[in-house]
Amino acid sequence: MGGGSYSGDVAQRTRSTSESIVRARSQRASASERRECHPDLNPKGKNRECADSVEHPKTTPIVVAMDVTRSRGEDIAVIYGKLPMFIGQIIMKNYVPDPTISFAAVGDASSGDKAPIQVGQFESDNRLDEILSKIWLEMGGGGTGQESYELTAYYYALHSILACNRRGKKGYFFFIGDEGFYPIVAKDQIKVWIGDDVPRDLPAVDVFRKLQEKHHVFFIYPQKTWEERRADIDAEMQQRVEAAGGLYRGVFSNQ
């Protein structure tokens, strides 16, 4: 995938309406709203490919994997709004040849999220807007201080096919979030969400090392005080407790 070129003019014409939809979806979903991974973003049993073409002979894959739990769910609306400028700067500054982007959403498979991994195809045109609009902002997380970055790393390490690797080049992988990752990639989670049968749990460090064979990998953490991060974790815990019918306020909090 990855044909065509991104048009900032086309994006701006649809931005006002579409961006409001993206922002609305960052709030808790209503009963009538989709509450599952969009089929186009479900990675189970699928690969994502960044292929060279006559139009784009030297593709540079760029993965942006965003935390969409409660503490960071609004980030996707910001990225959606800045996407034309982001791609425009890459092209104008000639940072990399033929940039081709895959957006991913990261949740928390260990805390019962229904869509802990959502993965978009590599694209270079305005289909990127469509992918962002399909991401379900589950706003979950479990208050553990960890999210399923390692599960997402496993998917891209094993299930992305990058033409640049055959040319001796690497892509660029950016995790955006405010938590840590789990120390192992659980074999049962790999089976449920990705579809692979593996004999044992995998050390996360080995999976990230494998990912680094394909990509230059970066973690981008927002600058927050401990009080702000604790408030985010508390909010995730409250959501889980109340969703299960429990009492949170006055028991686990000072409110």
MARDRENVEX-660591 format. One record per residue (C-alpha): residue in one letter; z, y, x. Coordinates in steps of 0.2 Angstrom, whole numbers, padded with zeros to 4 digits, always signed. Example, Ala and Ser with C-alpha at 12.3 -4.5 7.8 and 13.67 -1.06 7.14 Angstrom:
// MARDRENVEX-660591
A+0039-0022+0062
S+0036-0005+0068
This chain:
// MARDRENVEX-660591
M+0000+0000+0000
G+0000+0018+0005
G-0017+0025+0000
G-0021+0043-0004
S-0012+0059+0001
Y+0002+0068-0007
S-0002+0084-0016
G+0011+0098-0017
D+0001+0107-0030
V+0001+0092-0042
A+0019+0089-0038
Q+0024+0107-0043
R+0015+0106-0059
T+0025+0092-0065
R+0041+0096-0056
S+0050+0107-0069
T+0050+0093-0083
S+0052+0078-0072
E+0066+0085-0061
S+0076+0089-0077
I+0074+0070-0081
V+0080+0065-0064
R+0095+0076-0065
A+0099+0070-0082
R+0098+0052-0076
S+0112+0055-0063
Q+0124+0057-0077
R+0132+0041-0085
A+0118+0032-0095
S+0119+0032-0114
A+0119+0016-0123
S+0100+0018-0127
E+0095+0021-0109
R+0089+0008-0097
R+0103+0000-0089
E+0095-0011-0076
C+0083-0011-0061
H+0066-0006-0066
P+0054-0020-0064
D+0043-0011-0051
L+0058-0008-0040
N+0065-0026-0041
P+0063-0033-0024
K+0067-0051-0028
G+0054-0063-0022
K+0043-0048-0016
N+0038-0040+0001
R+0034-0022+0004
E+0019-0018+0015
C+0014-0003+0025
A-0004-0007+0029
D-0016+0003+0039
S-0033+0008+0031
V-0048+0019+0035
E-0040+0033+0027
H-0023+0031+0036
P-0027+0021+0052
K-0011+0024+0060
T+0003+0023+0047
T+0021+0027+0051
P+0033+0019+0039
I+0048+0030+0034
V+0062+0022+0023
V+0074+0033+0014
A+0088+0022+0007
M+0100+0032-0004
D+0117+0028-0010
V+0117+0029-0029
T+0135+0025-0032
R+0146+0038-0041
S+0150+0048-0026
R+0132+0051-0020
G+0121+0049-0036
E+0116+0067-0037
D+0107+0065-0020
I+0091+0058-0028
A+0089+0074-0038
V+0090+0085-0023
I+0078+0074-0013
Y+0066+0074-0028
G+0066+0092-0029
K+0063+0094-0010
L+0050+0080-0008
P+0034+0092-0008
M+0042+0102+0006
F+0048+0086+0015
I+0031+0078+0016
G+0022+0095+0019
Q+0033+0098+0034
I+0030+0081+0041
I+0011+0084+0040
M+0010+0102+0045
K+0021+0099+0060
N+0012+0083+0064
Y+0029+0074+0068
V+0021+0057+0065
P+0004+0051+0060
D+0000+0045+0042
P+0018+0046+0035
T+0020+0032+0022
I+0037+0032+0013
S+0047+0019+0004
F+0062+0025-0006
A+0077+0013-0009
A+0093+0014-0019
V+0109+0006-0013
G+0123+0001-0024
D+0138-0011-0022
A+0134-0029-0024
S+0152-0034-0020
S+0159-0024-0034
G+0148-0030-0048
D+0134-0017-0048
K+0119-0023-0059
A+0106-0015-0047
P+0114-0015-0030
I+0097-0014-0022
Q+0081-0006-0028
V+0066-0004-0017
G+0050+0006-0019
Q+0033+0002-0012
F+0027+0011+0003
E+0016+0026-0003
S+0008+0041+0004
D+0003+0050-0012
N+0011+0057-0028
R+0016+0039-0033
L+0032+0044-0023
D+0037+0055-0037
E+0035+0041-0050
I+0045+0029-0039
L+0060+0042-0038
S+0059+0044-0057
K+0061+0025-0060
I+0077+0023-0049
W+0092+0019-0060
L+0107+0029-0055
E+0120+0016-0059
M+0134+0027-0053
G+0144+0012-0049
G+0153+0007-0033
G+0170-0001-0031
G+0181+0011-0022
T+0182+0000-0007
G+0174+0013+0005
Q+0159+0001+0008
E+0142-0001-0001
S+0128-0014+0001
Y+0119-0005+0015
E+0119-0022+0024
L+0110-0031+0010
T+0096-0017+0010
A+0095-0019+0029
Y+0092-0038+0027
Y+0078-0035+0014
Y+0068-0023+0025
A+0072-0033+0041
L+0065-0049+0033
H+0053-0043+0019
S+0044-0028+0025
I+0027-0030+0033
L+0023-0015+0044
A+0006-0013+0052
C+0013-0001+0065
N+0024-0016+0073
R+0007-0025+0077
R+0003-0009+0087
G+0019-0009+0096
K+0026+0005+0086
K+0042+0007+0075
G+0045+0015+0058
Y+0059+0027+0054
F+0074+0021+0043
F+0086+0033+0036
F+0102+0028+0026
I+0110+0042+0017
G+0127+0039+0010
D+0146+0042+0013
E+0153+0025+0015
G+0153+0010+0027
F+0144-0007+0025
Y+0151-0024+0023
P+0154-0034+0039
I+0144-0049+0032
V+0128-0051+0021
A+0134-0064+0009
K+0122-0078+0006
D+0125-0079-0013
Q+0120-0060-0014
I+0104-0063-0004
K+0100-0077-0016
V+0104-0067-0032
W+0096-0051-0027
I+0082-0055-0015
G+0079-0073-0019
D+0081-0081-0001
D+0090-0097+0002
V+0100-0095+0018
P+0113-0108+0024
R+0127-0096+0028
D+0133-0079+0027
L+0126-0068+0040
P+0135-0055+0052
A+0129-0038+0047
V+0128-0033+0065
D+0114-0046+0068
V+0105-0040+0052
F+0105-0022+0058
R+0099-0028+0075
K+0084-0037+0067
L+0081-0021+0057
Q+0080-0011+0073
E+0066-0022+0079
K+0055-0014+0066
H+0063+0003+0064
H+0072+0017+0072
V+0088+0017+0061
F+0098+0032+0057
F+0114+0034+0046
I+0116+0051+0038
Y+0133+0055+0032
P+0137+0071+0023
Q+0151+0081+0030
K+0166+0079+0019
T+0185+0081+0021
W+0196+0066+0019
E+0202+0073+0002
E+0184+0074-0004
R+0180+0056+0001
R+0197+0050-0007
A+0192+0059-0023
D+0175+0050-0023
I+0183+0033-0020
D+0196+0037-0034
A+0182+0041-0046
E+0174+0025-0043
M+0190+0015-0045
Q+0193+0024-0061
Q+0176+0020-0068
R+0178+0002-0064
V+0196+0001-0072
E+0191+0010-0088
A+0175+0001-0090
A+0185-0015-0090
G+0197-0008-0104
G+0211-0004-0092
L+0222+0012-0091
Y+0219+0023-0075
R+0226+0040-0078
G+0244+0041-0076
V+0245+0024-0068
F+0234+0025-0052
S+0232+0043-0051
N+0243+0059-0051
Q+0236+0065-0067
